[in-house]
Amino acid sequence: MSLYNMFLAIGPQQIVIVLVVVLLLFGGRKIPELMRGLGSGIKEFKNAAKEDEEDDAAEPKIQK
């Protein structure tokens, strides 16, 4: 098995291990705050991408 395929072979056991490690590192109280921050970051990214798309559509295209 190549190194690339090894990284793609993520199963349920690996996911459980990662979740347990995250729980041990951050604790039960901190995880909702982290998820809330992650959600707001994704929301801001989507809004910025939408604004960039609108700006590109509003600019006249220069033809050569």
VOPA-917233 format. One record per residue (C-alpha): residue number from 1; residue in one letter; x, y, z. Coordinates in steps of 0.02 Angstrom, whole numbers. Example, Ala and Ser with C-alpha at 12.3 -4.5 7.8 and 13.67 -1.06 7.14 Angstrom:
+-----+----+--------+--------+--------+
|   i | aa |      X |      Y |      Z |
+-----+----+--------+--------+--------+
|   1 |  A |    615 |   -225 |    390 |
|   2 |  S |    684 |    -53 |    357 |
+-----+----+--------+--------+--------+
//
This chain:
+-----+----+--------+--------+--------+
|   i | aa |      X |      Y |      Z |
+-----+----+--------+--------+--------+
|   1 |  M |      0 |      0 |      0 |
|   2 |  S |     73 |    167 |    -49 |
|   3 |  L |     88 |    312 |     72 |
|   4 |  Y |    -48 |    409 |    -21 |
|   5 |  N |   -174 |    266 |     -7 |
|   6 |  M |   -132 |    245 |    177 |
|   7 |  F |   -193 |    421 |    214 |
|   8 |  L |   -355 |    391 |    120 |
|   9 |  A |   -394 |    232 |    217 |
|  10 |  I |   -480 |    317 |    364 |
|  11 |  G |   -605 |    204 |    450 |
|  12 |  P |   -723 |    217 |    597 |
|  13 |  Q |   -589 |    164 |    721 |
|  14 |  Q |   -474 |    306 |    669 |
|  15 |  I |   -615 |    431 |    681 |
|  16 |  V |   -658 |    373 |    857 |
|  17 |  I |   -475 |    386 |    909 |
|  18 |  V |   -463 |    564 |    842 |
|  19 |  L |   -624 |    614 |    931 |
|  20 |  V |   -562 |    541 |   1096 |
|  21 |  V |   -397 |    634 |   1080 |
|  22 |  V |   -488 |    798 |   1042 |
|  23 |  L |   -601 |    770 |   1192 |
|  24 |  L |   -451 |    738 |   1305 |
|  25 |  L |   -357 |    890 |   1241 |
|  26 |  F |   -496 |   1018 |   1247 |
|  27 |  G |   -621 |    948 |   1371 |
|  28 |  G |   -809 |    937 |   1356 |
|  29 |  R |   -843 |   1119 |   1394 |
|  30 |  K |   -726 |   1191 |   1265 |
|  31 |  I |   -785 |   1089 |   1114 |
|  32 |  P |   -951 |   1183 |   1086 |
|  33 |  E |   -855 |   1348 |   1087 |
|  34 |  L |   -731 |   1279 |    960 |
|  35 |  M |   -872 |   1219 |    847 |
|  36 |  R |   -961 |   1386 |    862 |
|  37 |  G |   -800 |   1475 |    810 |
|  38 |  L |   -774 |   1355 |    666 |
|  39 |  G |   -953 |   1384 |    606 |
|  40 |  S |   -937 |   1572 |    612 |
|  41 |  G |   -771 |   1562 |    519 |
|  42 |  I |   -850 |   1459 |    381 |
|  43 |  K |   -996 |   1581 |    373 |
|  44 |  E |   -878 |   1730 |    355 |
|  45 |  F |   -780 |   1639 |    220 |
|  46 |  K |   -939 |   1604 |    121 |
|  47 |  N |   -994 |   1786 |    136 |
|  48 |  A |   -824 |   1849 |     79 |
|  49 |  A |   -826 |   1730 |    -70 |
|  50 |  K |  -1002 |   1787 |   -116 |
|  51 |  E |   -949 |   1972 |   -107 |
|  52 |  D |   -797 |   1935 |   -215 |
|  53 |  E |   -909 |   1850 |   -343 |
|  54 |  E |  -1026 |   1999 |   -345 |
|  55 |  D |   -879 |   2119 |   -367 |
|  56 |  D |   -814 |   2017 |   -514 |
|  57 |  A |   -986 |   2018 |   -596 |
|  58 |  A |  -1004 |   2208 |   -574 |
|  59 |  E |   -836 |   2250 |   -655 |
|  60 |  P |   -841 |   2278 |   -842 |
|  61 |  K |   -736 |   2155 |   -938 |
|  62 |  I |   -600 |   2230 |  -1046 |
|  63 |  Q |   -586 |   2152 |  -1217 |
|  64 |  K |   -423 |   2157 |  -1311 |
+-----+----+--------+--------+--------+
//
